[in-house]
Amino acid sequence: MSPDAFPELRSLMSGLSPEEFSAIGMLDLQRLKVEQAGVGAATAANMTEPMYGVFACLRMWFFLILRMEEGWPRTDYYMVYEYLNDLTVRDAIEDYLDAMPAGLKAKVDRLVVRLDERYSAVTVDDGGAELAQYWRPLAEGRECRWWWTRKPEQLPPGW
C-alpha cells in the first residue's frame, strides 16, 4: 500500500505551522531516544528517526484500518500479536495527543477521530473477550481503552 493512500495525513501536514512541526519533532526526538536506548550503541548511532514517531504511528493506524476495510487483502497471515502491536500504536497516538500543545492536538485529533470512526465501523465491541485471551492487561482488567475492547468483524488468516 502506497503512502499516497493516506491523503488525510498529507492534508494535515500541509496545514501545520513551523511551530507545530517543531512540537512534533520534539515528540519524535523523545521517542527516538527511547528506541535508541533499546538497541546496541552501533545500531543506535545509525538511527536518525523513530520507528514509532507521530506521523509513523498515524500511518500504521491508518493502514491497519484500511486492511480491515478491504477484508485483509494480500494478507496470507496476520497473527493476533501483529494486531496487538497495532493497538499499542493507537496507545502511542493517544500519548502523543496528550503531550501536544492545544492547537496542534486539535488538528491531529480531528484526523484521529475520523480514523477511529472507521476503526469502529470494521470492528465489534465484545468487551475485550477475544483479545483478553492474548493480552494480559486486558484479561486482568488493567486495560480499558475502548479500542482494546473491540475485535475485527472479520478475523484475518493466521489469527
Steps between C-alpha positions, in 0.01 A plus 500: 500500500638831396546784749291701252207286612474729804423848359350612832846490657648698212222756548566519874872548443445777245294692757758492778698807597877490549441509876268200477754308294757589763275363776460175308876494446552522876261211562677298233839581651380380841374179340825454310693515827276227645550281193876560498520396865363159404773410250876478489718810467590435134137454400391801705761719332348417159143576604393843378125486554272290716309206364206605714500875450182707479441479124619138485246399763220679317600315181509164679156559651364602161646195324355259759157653447540492122597131511187420700278710273634313199446159664869435574606490132841369408534374855605140508546504873433768761555376852307636793827631642542725197154638573594551865807693387277719285283571805810607694562740211156647571607530865805697385277732296300572814820571693614735224168683504527546876848653459413741215428869538125569479488635143707216358306246702172628354630464144641151551200389704262584213687247287514243780126531562430426132734201508343374822154523345622283213659259748171475689316425176716192426520366854258359755493589868519170686613654828851381426414130520691404184814699572506414872611153393823654371551825692551462873423862597159461339438163665595645839274802455792745485431597138177683433560732205216449257710380205620204710145378555434455130591223260493501120163404353690264275800330658798479266678181396745390765310644797 
